[in-house]
């Protein structure tokens, strides 16, 4: 997910907690906000970065790489 303001996301992240997500903060990657859902069996994970940031580009490149492995 791309956002325009990480501070605003931090403030609003309680809404994700209300939906069952665990708020993990940066969780080892500077500039990222990480949320996960499902403790015993993980069902969802969500990564948030500033729009257009290096982190977004890196994660999307990795996604595209995995898609290419499967369908390329």
Secondary structure, 3 states (H helix, E strand, C coil): CEECCHHHHHHHCHHHHHCCEEEEECCCCCCCEEEEECCCCCCEEEEEEECCCHHHHHHHHHHHHHHHHHHC
